Amino acid sequence: MNMEERVLEIMREVFEMEAVTTDVSQKNCARWDSLHHLSLASELEEAFDIDLEPEEIAEMTDFSRVIDMLKSKI
């Protein structure tokens, strides 16, 4: 499983949705609220064995930004 597939899987679990696509963002996903945002950050830290700074967590507003942030950390 590549990074993108793993992130989509984590997003499906965190947001409790059957399907999440690469165009998912805070603007088009009603379940992407502040609580789920923090859960997403926590799950990403665990899955990819990284530590996220508060600024990085705040910048994770859509799928592509999450991927870019992960690529900069790994």
Predicted model as a PDB file, atoms N, CA, C, CB and O in Angstrom, pLDDT in the B-factor column:
MODEL        1                                                                  
ATOM      1  N   MET A   1       0.854  -1.177   0.000  1.00 88.00           N  
ATOM      2  CA  MET A   1       0.000   0.000   0.000  1.00 88.00           C  
ATOM      3  C   MET A   1       0.901   1.242   0.000  1.00 88.00           C  
ATOM      4  CB  MET A   1      -0.972  -0.003   1.236  1.00 88.00           C  
ATOM      5  O   MET A   1       1.804   1.368   0.826  1.00 88.00           O  
ATOM      6  N   ASN A   2       0.639   2.145  -0.932  1.00 97.00           N  
ATOM      7  CA  ASN A   2       1.462   3.349  -0.980  1.00 97.00           C  
ATOM      8  C   ASN A   2       0.943   4.408   0.003  1.00 97.00           C  
ATOM      9  CB  ASN A   2       1.490   3.918  -2.410  1.00 97.00           C  
ATOM     10  O   ASN A   2      -0.097   4.226   0.637  1.00 97.00           O  
ATOM     11  N   MET A   3       1.675   5.499   0.116  1.00 97.00           N  
ATOM     12  CA  MET A   3       1.344   6.534   1.078  1.00 97.00           C  
ATOM     13  C   MET A   3      -0.057   7.112   0.841  1.00 97.00           C  
ATOM     14  CB  MET A   3       2.381   7.641   1.019  1.00 97.00           C  
ATOM     15  O   MET A   3      -0.829   7.286   1.785  1.00 97.00           O  
ATOM     16  N   GLU A   4      -0.375   7.405  -0.411  1.00 98.00           N  
ATOM     17  CA  GLU A   4      -1.671   7.990  -0.723  1.00 98.00           C  
ATOM     18  C   GLU A   4      -2.819   7.067  -0.329  1.00 98.00           C  
ATOM     19  CB  GLU A   4      -1.752   8.316  -2.201  1.00 98.00           C  
ATOM     20  O   GLU A   4      -3.814   7.511   0.243  1.00 98.00           O  
ATOM     21  N   GLU A   5      -2.674   5.775  -0.642  1.00 97.00           N  
ATOM     22  CA  GLU A   5      -3.711   4.800  -0.280  1.00 97.00           C  
ATOM     23  C   GLU A   5      -3.859   4.695   1.233  1.00 97.00           C  
ATOM     24  CB  GLU A   5      -3.382   3.420  -0.872  1.00 97.00           C  
ATOM     25  O   GLU A   5      -4.974   4.601   1.747  1.00 97.00           O  
ATOM     26  N   ARG A   6      -2.733   4.711   1.948  1.00 98.00           N  
ATOM     27  CA  ARG A   6      -2.776   4.624   3.410  1.00 98.00           C  
ATOM     28  C   ARG A   6      -3.465   5.851   4.014  1.00 98.00           C  
ATOM     29  CB  ARG A   6      -1.352   4.485   3.979  1.00 98.00           C  
ATOM     30  O   ARG A   6      -4.260   5.723   4.946  1.00 98.00           O  
ATOM     31  N   VAL A   7      -3.162   7.031   3.485  1.00 98.00           N  
ATOM     32  CA  VAL A   7      -3.798   8.259   3.987  1.00 98.00           C  
ATOM     33  C   VAL A   7      -5.303   8.217   3.734  1.00 98.00           C  
ATOM     34  CB  VAL A   7      -3.176   9.513   3.317  1.00 98.00           C  
ATOM     35  O   VAL A   7      -6.084   8.590   4.609  1.00 98.00           O  
ATOM     36  N   LEU A   8      -5.714   7.774   2.566  1.00 98.00           N  
ATOM     37  CA  LEU A   8      -7.150   7.663   2.280  1.00 98.00           C  
ATOM     38  C   LEU A   8      -7.813   6.676   3.232  1.00 98.00           C  
ATOM     39  CB  LEU A   8      -7.382   7.226   0.819  1.00 98.00           C  
ATOM     40  O   LEU A   8      -8.931   6.908   3.691  1.00 98.00           O  
ATOM     41  N   GLU A   9      -7.128   5.582   3.528  1.00 98.00           N  
ATOM     42  CA  GLU A   9      -7.666   4.593   4.469  1.00 98.00           C  
ATOM     43  C   GLU A   9      -7.822   5.212   5.864  1.00 98.00           C  
ATOM     44  CB  GLU A   9      -6.742   3.345   4.533  1.00 98.00           C  
ATOM     45  O   GLU A   9      -8.848   5.027   6.519  1.00 98.00           O  
ATOM     46  N   ILE A  10      -6.817   5.933   6.302  1.00 98.00           N  
ATOM     47  CA  ILE A  10      -6.881   6.593   7.614  1.00 98.00           C  
ATOM     48  C   ILE A  10      -8.019   7.607   7.629  1.00 98.00           C  
ATOM     49  CB  ILE A  10      -5.533   7.289   7.950  1.00 98.00           C  
ATOM     50  O   ILE A  10      -8.761   7.692   8.608  1.00 98.00           O  
ATOM     51  N   MET A  11      -8.160   8.370   6.562  1.00 98.00           N  
ATOM     52  CA  MET A  11      -9.246   9.357   6.498  1.00 98.00           C  
ATOM     53  C   MET A  11     -10.613   8.684   6.545  1.00 98.00           C  
ATOM     54  CB  MET A  11      -9.126  10.200   5.224  1.00 98.00           C  
ATOM     55  O   MET A  11     -11.526   9.178   7.206  1.00 98.00           O  
ATOM     56  N   ARG A  12     -10.757   7.559   5.848  1.00 98.00           N  
ATOM     57  CA  ARG A  12     -12.030   6.818   5.893  1.00 98.00           C  
ATOM     58  C   ARG A  12     -12.348   6.405   7.324  1.00 98.00           C  
ATOM     59  CB  ARG A  12     -11.973   5.567   4.977  1.00 98.00           C  
ATOM     60  O   ARG A  12     -13.484   6.534   7.778  1.00 98.00           O  
ATOM     61  N   GLU A  13     -11.333   5.908   8.031  1.00 98.00           N  
ATOM     62  CA  GLU A  13     -11.536   5.471   9.412  1.00 98.00           C  
ATOM     63  C   GLU A  13     -11.847   6.647  10.329  1.00 98.00           C  
ATOM     64  CB  GLU A  13     -10.303   4.730   9.919  1.00 98.00           C  
ATOM     65  O   GLU A  13     -12.800   6.587  11.106  1.00 98.00           O  
ATOM     66  N   VAL A  14     -11.059   7.711  10.250  1.00 98.00           N  
ATOM     67  CA  VAL A  14     -11.225   8.861  11.146  1.00 98.00           C  
ATOM     68  C   VAL A  14     -12.560   9.555  10.910  1.00 98.00           C  
ATOM     69  CB  VAL A  14     -10.076   9.858  10.954  1.00 98.00           C  
ATOM     70  O   VAL A  14     -13.271   9.893  11.857  1.00 98.00           O  
ATOM     71  N   PHE A  15     -12.895   9.764   9.638  1.00 98.00           N  
ATOM     72  CA  PHE A  15     -14.133  10.479   9.306  1.00 98.00           C  
ATOM     73  C   PHE A  15     -15.354   9.563   9.297  1.00 98.00           C  
ATOM     74  CB  PHE A  15     -13.994  11.150   7.953  1.00 98.00           C  
ATOM     75  O   PHE A  15     -16.480  10.020   9.102  1.00 98.00           O  
ATOM     76  N   GLU A  16     -15.118   8.250   9.512  1.00 97.00           N  
ATOM     77  CA  GLU A  16     -16.188   7.261   9.537  1.00 97.00           C  
ATOM     78  C   GLU A  16     -17.046   7.336   8.276  1.00 97.00           C  
ATOM     79  CB  GLU A  16     -17.057   7.458  10.775  1.00 97.00           C  
ATOM     80  O   GLU A  16     -18.269   7.465   8.333  1.00 97.00           O  
ATOM     81  N   MET A  17     -16.358   7.251   7.134  1.00 97.00           N  
ATOM     82  CA  MET A  17     -17.017   7.316   5.830  1.00 97.00           C  
ATOM     83  C   MET A  17     -16.626   6.087   5.017  1.00 97.00           C  
ATOM     84  CB  MET A  17     -16.639   8.626   5.072  1.00 97.00           C  
ATOM     85  O   MET A  17     -15.523   5.560   5.161  1.00 97.00           O  
ATOM     86  N   GLU A  18     -17.538   5.640   4.167  1.00 96.00           N  
ATOM     87  CA  GLU A  18     -17.247   4.484   3.323  1.00 96.00           C  
ATOM     88  C   GLU A  18     -16.263   4.813   2.222  1.00 96.00           C  
ATOM     89  CB  GLU A  18     -18.518   3.947   2.720  1.00 96.00           C  
ATOM     90  O   GLU A  18     -15.444   3.975   1.845  1.00 96.00           O  
ATOM     91  N   ALA A  19     -16.339   6.034   1.701  1.00 95.00           N  
ATOM     92  CA  ALA A  19     -15.473   6.421   0.591  1.00 95.00           C  
ATOM     93  C   ALA A  19     -14.921   7.824   0.815  1.00 95.00           C  
ATOM     94  CB  ALA A  19     -16.238   6.352  -0.743  1.00 95.00           C  
ATOM     95  O   ALA A  19     -15.648   8.751   1.172  1.00 95.00           O  
ATOM     96  N   VAL A  20     -13.627   7.948   0.597  1.00 97.00           N  
ATOM     97  CA  VAL A  20     -12.956   9.246   0.639  1.00 97.00           C  
ATOM     98  C   VAL A  20     -12.068   9.292  -0.589  1.00 97.00           C  
ATOM     99  CB  VAL A  20     -12.124   9.455   1.979  1.00 97.00           C  
ATOM    100  O   VAL A  20     -11.330   8.345  -0.861  1.00 97.00           O  
ATOM    101  N   THR A  21     -12.135  10.387  -1.334  1.00 97.00           N  
ATOM    102  CA  THR A  21     -11.336  10.513  -2.548  1.00 97.00           C  
ATOM    103  C   THR A  21     -10.246  11.556  -2.350  1.00 97.00           C  
ATOM    104  CB  THR A  21     -12.225  10.885  -3.750  1.00 97.00           C  
ATOM    105  O   THR A  21     -10.205  12.247  -1.332  1.00 97.00           O  
ATOM    106  N   THR A  22      -9.373  11.658  -3.328  1.00 98.00           N  
ATOM    107  CA  THR A  22      -8.234  12.566  -3.228  1.00 98.00           C  
ATOM    108  C   THR A  22      -8.639  14.031  -3.289  1.00 98.00           C  
ATOM    109  CB  THR A  22      -7.252  12.274  -4.325  1.00 98.00           C  
ATOM    110  O   THR A  22      -7.792  14.899  -3.079  1.00 98.00           O  
ATOM    111  N   ASP A  23      -9.890  14.335  -3.566  1.00 97.00           N  
ATOM    112  CA  ASP A  23     -10.327  15.742  -3.570  1.00 97.00           C  
ATOM    113  C   ASP A  23     -10.952  16.159  -2.242  1.00 97.00           C  
ATOM    114  CB  ASP A  23     -11.328  15.976  -4.698  1.00 97.00           C  
ATOM    115  O   ASP A  23     -11.530  17.242  -2.147  1.00 97.00           O  
ATOM    116  N   VAL A  24     -10.843  15.314  -1.214  1.00 98.00           N  
ATOM    117  CA  VAL A  24     -11.424  15.615   0.088  1.00 98.00           C  
ATOM    118  C   VAL A  24     -10.710  16.816   0.719  1.00 98.00           C  
ATOM    119  CB  VAL A  24     -11.341  14.381   1.019  1.00 98.00           C  
ATOM    120  O   VAL A  24      -9.488  16.946   0.645  1.00 98.00           O  
ATOM    121  N   SER A  25     -11.511  17.684   1.339  1.00 98.00           N  
ATOM    122  CA  SER A  25     -10.958  18.848   2.032  1.00 98.00           C  
ATOM    123  C   SER A  25     -11.891  19.252   3.165  1.00 98.00           C  
ATOM    124  CB  SER A  25     -10.745  20.032   1.049  1.00 98.00           C  
ATOM    125  O   SER A  25     -13.004  18.739   3.281  1.00 98.00           O  
ATOM    126  N   GLN A  26     -11.432  20.163   3.985  1.00 97.00           N  
ATOM    127  CA  GLN A  26     -12.285  20.667   5.059  1.00 97.00           C  
ATOM    128  C   GLN A  26     -13.528  21.340   4.487  1.00 97.00           C  
ATOM    129  CB  GLN A  26     -11.509  21.651   5.948  1.00 97.00           C  
ATOM    130  O   GLN A  26     -14.581  21.345   5.124  1.00 97.00           O  
ATOM    131  N   LYS A  27     -13.412  21.903   3.300  1.00 97.00           N  
ATOM    132  CA  LYS A  27     -14.528  22.634   2.687  1.00 97.00           C  
ATOM    133  C   LYS A  27     -15.626  21.714   2.160  1.00 97.00           C  
ATOM    134  CB  LYS A  27     -14.016  23.499   1.559  1.00 97.00           C  
ATOM    135  O   LYS A  27     -16.796  22.096   2.145  1.00 97.00           O  
ATOM    136  N   ASN A  28     -15.263  20.502   1.726  1.00 97.00           N  
ATOM    137  CA  ASN A  28     -16.277  19.634   1.114  1.00 97.00           C  
ATOM    138  C   ASN A  28     -16.589  18.376   1.926  1.00 97.00           C  
ATOM    139  CB  ASN A  28     -15.824  19.231  -0.258  1.00 97.00           C  
ATOM    140  O   ASN A  28     -17.324  17.506   1.458  1.00 97.00           O  
ATOM    141  N   CYS A  29     -16.040  18.273   3.135  1.00 97.00           N  
ATOM    142  CA  CYS A  29     -16.290  17.108   3.988  1.00 97.00           C  
ATOM    143  C   CYS A  29     -16.859  17.581   5.319  1.00 97.00           C  
ATOM    144  CB  CYS A  29     -14.984  16.280   4.208  1.00 97.00           C  
ATOM    145  O   CYS A  29     -16.138  18.129   6.154  1.00 97.00           O  
ATOM    146  N   ALA A  30     -18.147  17.368   5.509  1.00 95.00           N  
ATOM    147  CA  ALA A  30     -18.822  17.833   6.724  1.00 95.00           C  
ATOM    148  C   ALA A  30     -18.248  17.188   7.981  1.00 95.00           C  
ATOM    149  CB  ALA A  30     -20.314  17.545   6.636  1.00 95.00           C  
ATOM    150  O   ALA A  30     -18.307  17.782   9.058  1.00 95.00           O  
ATOM    151  N   ARG A  31     -17.702  16.001   7.864  1.00 96.00           N  
ATOM    152  CA  ARG A  31     -17.169  15.292   9.032  1.00 96.00           C  
ATOM    153  C   ARG A  31     -15.765  15.774   9.419  1.00 96.00           C  
ATOM    154  CB  ARG A  31     -17.137  13.795   8.756  1.00 96.00           C  
ATOM    155  O   ARG A  31     -15.250  15.395  10.471  1.00 96.00           O  
ATOM    156  N   TRP A  32     -15.151  16.601   8.577  1.00 97.00           N  
ATOM    157  CA  TRP A  32     -13.808  17.102   8.861  1.00 97.00           C  
ATOM    158  C   TRP A  32     -13.935  18.338   9.752  1.00 97.00           C  
ATOM    159  CB  TRP A  32     -13.032  17.436   7.535  1.00 97.00           C  
ATOM    160  O   TRP A  32     -13.723  19.466   9.309  1.00 97.00           O  
ATOM    161  N   ASP A  33     -14.285  18.100  11.012  1.00 97.00           N  
ATOM    162  CA  ASP A  33     -14.394  19.186  11.981  1.00 97.00           C  
ATOM    163  C   ASP A  33     -13.131  19.204  12.849  1.00 97.00           C  
ATOM    164  CB  ASP A  33     -15.679  19.026  12.862  1.00 97.00           C  
ATOM    165  O   ASP A  33     -12.195  18.445  12.598  1.00 97.00           O  
ATOM    166  N   SER A  34     -13.105  20.064  13.862  1.00 96.00           N  
ATOM    167  CA  SER A  34     -11.886  20.213  14.653  1.00 96.00           C  
ATOM    168  C   SER A  34     -11.513  18.932  15.398  1.00 96.00           C  
ATOM    169  CB  SER A  34     -12.050  21.348  15.643  1.00 96.00           C  
ATOM    170  O   SER A  34     -10.332  18.596  15.494  1.00 96.00           O  
ATOM    171  N   LEU A  35     -12.492  18.223  15.920  1.00 97.00           N  
ATOM    172  CA  LEU A  35     -12.202  16.985  16.635  1.00 97.00           C  
ATOM    173  C   LEU A  35     -11.623  15.928  15.695  1.00 97.00           C  
ATOM    174  CB  LEU A  35     -13.468  16.454  17.312  1.00 97.00           C  
ATOM    175  O   LEU A  35     -10.621  15.290  16.016  1.00 97.00           O  
ATOM    176  N   HIS A  36     -12.253  15.744  14.540  1.00 98.00           N  
ATOM    177  CA  HIS A  36     -11.750  14.765  13.577  1.00 98.00           C  
ATOM    178  C   HIS A  36     -10.391  15.197  13.014  1.00 98.00           C  
ATOM    179  CB  HIS A  36     -12.764  14.573  12.432  1.00 98.00           C  
ATOM    180  O   HIS A  36      -9.565  14.353  12.665  1.00 98.00           O  
ATOM    181  N   HIS A  37     -10.164  16.500  12.927  1.00 98.00           N  
ATOM    182  CA  HIS A  37      -8.881  17.007  12.433  1.00 98.00           C  
ATOM    183  C   HIS A  37      -7.746  16.564  13.370  1.00 98.00           C  
ATOM    184  CB  HIS A  37      -8.914  18.562  12.312  1.00 98.00           C  
ATOM    185  O   HIS A  37      -6.696  16.110  12.916  1.00 98.00           O  
ATOM    186  N   LEU A  38      -7.973  16.701  14.672  1.00 97.00           N  
ATOM    187  CA  LEU A  38      -6.958  16.278  15.636  1.00 97.00           C  
ATOM    188  C   LEU A  38      -6.787  14.759  15.632  1.00 97.00           C  
ATOM    189  CB  LEU A  38      -7.327  16.760  17.041  1.00 97.00           C  
ATOM    190  O   LEU A  38      -5.675  14.255  15.788  1.00 97.00           O  
ATOM    191  N   SER A  39      -7.882  14.040  15.455  1.00 98.00           N  
ATOM    192  CA  SER A  39      -7.791  12.578  15.356  1.00 98.00           C  
ATOM    193  C   SER A  39      -6.997  12.168  14.122  1.00 98.00           C  
ATOM    194  CB  SER A  39      -9.196  11.951  15.312  1.00 98.00           C  
ATOM    195  O   SER A  39      -6.194  11.237  14.172  1.00 98.00           O  
ATOM    196  N   LEU A  40      -7.228  12.870  13.017  1.00 98.00           N  
ATOM    197  CA  LEU A  40      -6.485  12.593  11.791  1.00 98.00           C  
ATOM    198  C   LEU A  40      -4.992  12.806  12.017  1.00 98.00           C  
ATOM    199  CB  LEU A  40      -6.985  13.486  10.639  1.00 98.00           C  
ATOM    200  O   LEU A  40      -4.180  11.968  11.626  1.00 98.00           O  
ATOM    201  N   ALA A  41      -4.629  13.912  12.642  1.00 98.00           N  
ATOM    202  CA  ALA A  41      -3.217  14.193  12.911  1.00 98.00           C  
ATOM    203  C   ALA A  41      -2.606  13.098  13.769  1.00 98.00           C  
ATOM    204  CB  ALA A  41      -3.057  15.556  13.602  1.00 98.00           C  
ATOM    205  O   ALA A  41      -1.500  12.633  13.492  1.00 98.00           O  
ATOM    206  N   SER A  42      -3.311  12.689  14.796  1.00 98.00           N  
ATOM    207  CA  SER A  42      -2.822  11.648  15.694  1.00 98.00           C  
ATOM    208  C   SER A  42      -2.626  10.323  14.961  1.00 98.00           C  
ATOM    209  CB  SER A  42      -3.787  11.462  16.859  1.00 98.00           C  
ATOM    210  O   SER A  42      -1.606   9.657  15.138  1.00 98.00           O  
ATOM    211  N   GLU A  43      -3.595   9.944  14.146  1.00 98.00           N  
ATOM    212  CA  GLU A  43      -3.493   8.686  13.383  1.00 98.00           C  
ATOM    213  C   GLU A  43      -2.350   8.738  12.372  1.00 98.00           C  
ATOM    214  CB  GLU A  43      -4.818   8.392  12.656  1.00 98.00           C  
ATOM    215  O   GLU A  43      -1.661   7.740  12.164  1.00 98.00           O  
ATOM    216  N   LEU A  44      -2.148   9.885  11.748  1.00 98.00           N  
ATOM    217  CA  LEU A  44      -1.045  10.023  10.789  1.00 98.00           C  
ATOM    218  C   LEU A  44       0.297   9.920  11.503  1.00 98.00           C  
ATOM    219  CB  LEU A  44      -1.144  11.365  10.033  1.00 98.00           C  
ATOM    220  O   LEU A  44       1.222   9.286  10.996  1.00 98.00           O  
ATOM    221  N   GLU A  45       0.410  10.540  12.679  1.00 98.00           N  
ATOM    222  CA  GLU A  45       1.653  10.450  13.449  1.00 98.00           C  
ATOM    223  C   GLU A  45       1.967   9.000  13.784  1.00 98.00           C  
ATOM    224  CB  GLU A  45       1.556  11.285  14.740  1.00 98.00           C  
ATOM    225  O   GLU A  45       3.109   8.558  13.663  1.00 98.00           O  
ATOM    226  N   GLU A  46       0.952   8.271  14.203  1.00 98.00           N  
ATOM    227  CA  GLU A  46       1.157   6.872  14.566  1.00 98.00           C  
ATOM    228  C   GLU A  46       1.482   6.013  13.350  1.00 98.00           C  
ATOM    229  CB  GLU A  46      -0.075   6.327  15.266  1.00 98.00           C  
ATOM    230  O   GLU A  46       2.408   5.203  13.394  1.00 98.00           O  
ATOM    231  N   ALA A  47       0.733   6.183  12.272  1.00 98.00           N  
ATOM    232  CA  ALA A  47       0.905   5.338  11.087  1.00 98.00           C  
ATOM    233  C   ALA A  47       2.253   5.550  10.406  1.00 98.00           C  
ATOM    234  CB  ALA A  47      -0.209   5.606  10.097  1.00 98.00           C  
ATOM    235  O   ALA A  47       2.848   4.606   9.885  1.00 98.00           O  
ATOM    236  N   PHE A  48       2.732   6.792  10.411  1.00 97.00           N  
ATOM    237  CA  PHE A  48       3.964   7.109   9.689  1.00 97.00           C  
ATOM    238  C   PHE A  48       5.147   7.380  10.622  1.00 97.00           C  
ATOM    239  CB  PHE A  48       3.738   8.308   8.798  1.00 97.00           C  
ATOM    240  O   PHE A  48       6.224   7.764  10.164  1.00 97.00           O  
ATOM    241  N   ASP A  49       4.947   7.181  11.934  1.00 97.00           N  
ATOM    242  CA  ASP A  49       5.999   7.350  12.931  1.00 97.00           C  
ATOM    243  C   ASP A  49       6.673   8.716  12.801  1.00 97.00           C  
ATOM    244  CB  ASP A  49       7.040   6.235  12.797  1.00 97.00           C  
ATOM    245  O   ASP A  49       7.890   8.821  12.648  1.00 97.00           O  
ATOM    246  N   ILE A  50       5.846   9.755  12.866  1.00 97.00           N  
ATOM    247  CA  ILE A  50       6.328  11.133  12.759  1.00 97.00           C  
ATOM    248  C   ILE A  50       5.738  11.954  13.898  1.00 97.00           C  
ATOM    249  CB  ILE A  50       5.954  11.756  11.377  1.00 97.00           C  
ATOM    250  O   ILE A  50       4.795  11.528  14.565  1.00 97.00           O  
ATOM    251  N   ASP A  51       6.302  13.130  14.108  1.00 97.00           N  
ATOM    252  CA  ASP A  51       5.750  14.110  15.038  1.00 97.00           C  
ATOM    253  C   ASP A  51       5.366  15.341  14.240  1.00 97.00           C  
ATOM    254  CB  ASP A  51       6.767  14.465  16.175  1.00 97.00           C  
ATOM    255  O   ASP A  51       6.161  15.857  13.454  1.00 97.00           O  
ATOM    256  N   LEU A  52       4.150  15.807  14.445  1.00 97.00           N  
ATOM    257  CA  LEU A  52       3.663  16.972  13.728  1.00 97.00           C  
ATOM    258  C   LEU A  52       3.668  18.196  14.639  1.00 97.00           C  
ATOM    259  CB  LEU A  52       2.254  16.715  13.180  1.00 97.00           C  
ATOM    260  O   LEU A  52       3.277  18.125  15.804  1.00 97.00           O  
ATOM    261  N   GLU A  53       4.111  19.299  14.091  1.00 96.00           N  
ATOM    262  CA  GLU A  53       4.071  20.572  14.806  1.00 96.00           C  
ATOM    263  C   GLU A  53       2.669  21.164  14.671  1.00 96.00           C  
ATOM    264  CB  GLU A  53       5.153  21.561  14.259  1.00 96.00           C  
ATOM    265  O   GLU A  53       1.972  20.884  13.696  1.00 96.00           O  
ATOM    266  N   PRO A  54       2.252  21.977  15.638  1.00 96.00           N  
ATOM    267  CA  PRO A  54       0.917  22.592  15.550  1.00 96.00           C  
ATOM    268  C   PRO A  54       0.672  23.325  14.230  1.00 96.00           C  
ATOM    269  CB  PRO A  54       0.725  23.559  16.696  1.00 96.00           C  
ATOM    270  O   PRO A  54      -0.434  23.289  13.691  1.00 96.00           O  
ATOM    271  N   GLU A  55       1.706  23.986  13.715  1.00 96.00           N  
ATOM    272  CA  GLU A  55       1.562  24.701  12.440  1.00 96.00           C  
ATOM    273  C   GLU A  55       1.292  23.735  11.292  1.00 96.00           C  
ATOM    274  CB  GLU A  55       2.822  25.526  12.143  1.00 96.00           C  
ATOM    275  O   GLU A  55       0.497  24.027  10.398  1.00 96.00           O  
ATOM    276  N   GLU A  56       1.956  22.589  11.322  1.00 96.00           N  
ATOM    277  CA  GLU A  56       1.760  21.586  10.274  1.00 96.00           C  
ATOM    278  C   GLU A  56       0.345  21.016  10.351  1.00 96.00           C  
ATOM    279  CB  GLU A  56       2.808  20.451  10.398  1.00 96.00           C  
ATOM    280  O   GLU A  56      -0.309  20.813   9.328  1.00 96.00           O  
ATOM    281  N   ILE A  57      -0.115  20.764  11.562  1.00 96.00           N  
ATOM    282  CA  ILE A  57      -1.475  20.243  11.729  1.00 96.00           C  
ATOM    283  C   ILE A  57      -2.485  21.245  11.203  1.00 96.00           C  
ATOM    284  CB  ILE A  57      -1.764  19.920  13.208  1.00 96.00           C  
ATOM    285  O   ILE A  57      -3.447  20.865  10.534  1.00 96.00           O  
ATOM    286  N   ALA A  58      -2.279  22.520  11.497  1.00 96.00           N  
ATOM    287  CA  ALA A  58      -3.202  23.565  11.038  1.00 96.00           C  
ATOM    288  C   ALA A  58      -3.236  23.674   9.515  1.00 96.00           C  
ATOM    289  CB  ALA A  58      -2.809  24.910  11.638  1.00 96.00           C  
ATOM    290  O   ALA A  58      -4.264  24.036   8.942  1.00 96.00           O  
ATOM    291  N   GLU A  59      -2.127  23.366   8.862  1.00 96.00           N  
ATOM    292  CA  GLU A  59      -2.045  23.480   7.401  1.00 96.00           C  
ATOM    293  C   GLU A  59      -2.651  22.288   6.669  1.00 96.00           C  
ATOM    294  CB  GLU A  59      -0.606  23.639   6.983  1.00 96.00           C  
ATOM    295  O   GLU A  59      -2.793  22.329   5.447  1.00 96.00           O  
ATOM    296  N   MET A  60      -3.008  21.235   7.383  1.00 97.00           N  
ATOM    297  CA  MET A  60      -3.579  20.039   6.748  1.00 97.00           C  
ATOM    298  C   MET A  60      -5.067  20.272   6.468  1.00 97.00           C  
ATOM    299  CB  MET A  60      -3.379  18.775   7.653  1.00 97.00           C  
ATOM    300  O   MET A  60      -5.928  19.806   7.214  1.00 97.00           O  
ATOM    301  N   THR A  61      -5.352  20.984   5.406  1.00 97.00           N  
ATOM    302  CA  THR A  61      -6.736  21.343   5.112  1.00 97.00           C  
ATOM    303  C   THR A  61      -7.338  20.546   3.969  1.00 97.00           C  
ATOM    304  CB  THR A  61      -6.821  22.797   4.796  1.00 97.00           C  
ATOM    305  O   THR A  61      -8.539  20.641   3.714  1.00 97.00           O  
ATOM    306  N   ASP A  62      -6.521  19.763   3.277  1.00 98.00           N  
ATOM    307  CA  ASP A  62      -7.040  18.895   2.222  1.00 98.00           C  
ATOM    308  C   ASP A  62      -6.059  17.746   1.987  1.00 98.00           C  
ATOM    309  CB  ASP A  62      -7.278  19.697   0.906  1.00 98.00           C  
ATOM    310  O   ASP A  62      -4.952  17.732   2.525  1.00 98.00           O  
ATOM    311  N   PHE A  63      -6.484  16.803   1.184  1.00 98.00           N  
ATOM    312  CA  PHE A  63      -5.687  15.595   0.945  1.00 98.00           C  
ATOM    313  C   PHE A  63      -4.295  15.928   0.418  1.00 98.00           C  
ATOM    314  CB  PHE A  63      -6.403  14.678  -0.042  1.00 98.00           C  
ATOM    315  O   PHE A  63      -3.307  15.386   0.914  1.00 98.00           O  
ATOM    316  N   SER A  64      -4.198  16.802  -0.571  1.00 98.00           N  
ATOM    317  CA  SER A  64      -2.895  17.072  -1.178  1.00 98.00           C  
ATOM    318  C   SER A  64      -1.944  17.743  -0.187  1.00 98.00           C  
ATOM    319  CB  SER A  64      -3.061  17.953  -2.419  1.00 98.00           C  
ATOM    320  O   SER A  64      -0.740  17.487  -0.225  1.00 98.00           O  
ATOM    321  N   ARG A  65      -2.458  18.588   0.691  1.00 98.00           N  
ATOM    322  CA  ARG A  65      -1.588  19.213   1.704  1.00 98.00           C  
ATOM    323  C   ARG A  65      -1.118  18.182   2.725  1.00 98.00           C  
ATOM    324  CB  ARG A  65      -2.327  20.367   2.420  1.00 98.00           C  
ATOM    325  O   ARG A  65       0.009  18.259   3.213  1.00 98.00           O  
ATOM    326  N   VAL A  66      -1.973  17.223   3.048  1.00 98.00           N  
ATOM    327  CA  VAL A  66      -1.568  16.150   3.955  1.00 98.00           C  
ATOM    328  C   VAL A  66      -0.420  15.358   3.323  1.00 98.00           C  
ATOM    329  CB  VAL A  66      -2.772  15.213   4.280  1.00 98.00           C  
ATOM    330  O   VAL A  66       0.576  15.068   3.985  1.00 98.00           O  
ATOM    331  N   ILE A  67      -0.563  15.014   2.056  1.00 98.00           N  
ATOM    332  CA  ILE A  67       0.480  14.259   1.351  1.00 98.00           C  
ATOM    333  C   ILE A  67       1.773  15.053   1.289  1.00 98.00           C  
ATOM    334  CB  ILE A  67       0.020  13.893  -0.068  1.00 98.00           C  
ATOM    335  O   ILE A  67       2.848  14.512   1.548  1.00 98.00           O  
ATOM    336  N   ASP A  68       1.676  16.344   0.943  1.00 97.00           N  
ATOM    337  CA  ASP A  68       2.884  17.176   0.868  1.00 97.00           C  
ATOM    338  C   ASP A  68       3.587  17.242   2.224  1.00 97.00           C  
ATOM    339  CB  ASP A  68       2.528  18.599   0.386  1.00 97.00           C  
ATOM    340  O   ASP A  68       4.813  17.159   2.301  1.00 97.00           O  
ATOM    341  N   MET A  69       2.810  17.390   3.279  1.00 96.00           N  
ATOM    342  CA  MET A  69       3.381  17.462   4.621  1.00 96.00           C  
ATOM    343  C   MET A  69       4.068  16.155   4.976  1.00 96.00           C  
ATOM    344  CB  MET A  69       2.298  17.790   5.655  1.00 96.00           C  
ATOM    345  O   MET A  69       5.171  16.167   5.522  1.00 96.00           O  
ATOM    346  N   LEU A  70       3.429  15.022   4.672  1.00 96.00           N  
ATOM    347  CA  LEU A  70       4.024  13.714   4.965  1.00 96.00           C  
ATOM    348  C   LEU A  70       5.329  13.524   4.186  1.00 96.00           C  
ATOM    349  CB  LEU A  70       3.031  12.580   4.625  1.00 96.00           C  
ATOM    350  O   LEU A  70       6.313  13.030   4.736  1.00 96.00           O  
ATOM    351  N   LYS A  71       5.337  13.906   2.933  1.00 96.00           N  
ATOM    352  CA  LYS A  71       6.529  13.745   2.115  1.00 96.00           C  
ATOM    353  C   LYS A  71       7.680  14.558   2.672  1.00 96.00           C  
ATOM    354  CB  LYS A  71       6.249  14.149   0.675  1.00 96.00           C  
ATOM    355  O   LYS A  71       8.837  14.157   2.547  1.00 96.00           O  
ATOM    356  N   SER A  72       7.386  15.693   3.285  1.00 95.00           N  
ATOM    357  CA  SER A  72       8.451  16.524   3.864  1.00 95.00           C  
ATOM    358  C   SER A  72       8.980  15.942   5.163  1.00 95.00           C  
ATOM    359  CB  SER A  72       7.943  17.939   4.108  1.00 95.00           C  
ATOM    360  O   SER A  72      10.069  16.309   5.605  1.00 95.00           O  
ATOM    361  N   LYS A  73       8.226  15.038   5.784  1.00 91.00           N  
ATOM    362  CA  LYS A  73       8.600  14.466   7.072  1.00 91.00           C  
ATOM    363  C   LYS A  73       9.287  13.111   6.956  1.00 91.00           C  
ATOM    364  CB  LYS A  73       7.385  14.333   7.934  1.00 91.00           C  
ATOM    365  O   LYS A  73      10.009  12.698   7.863  1.00 91.00           O  
ATOM    366  N   ILE A  74       9.066  12.430   5.859  1.00 86.00           N  
ATOM    367  CA  ILE A  74       9.562  11.051   5.733  1.00 86.00           C  
ATOM    368  C   ILE A  74      10.842  11.028   4.901  1.00 86.00           C  
ATOM    369  CB  ILE A  74       8.485  10.134   5.089  1.00 86.00           C  
ATOM    370  O   ILE A  74      11.415   9.961   4.679  1.00 86.00           O  
TER     371      ILE A  74                                                      
ENDMDL                                                                          
END                                                                             
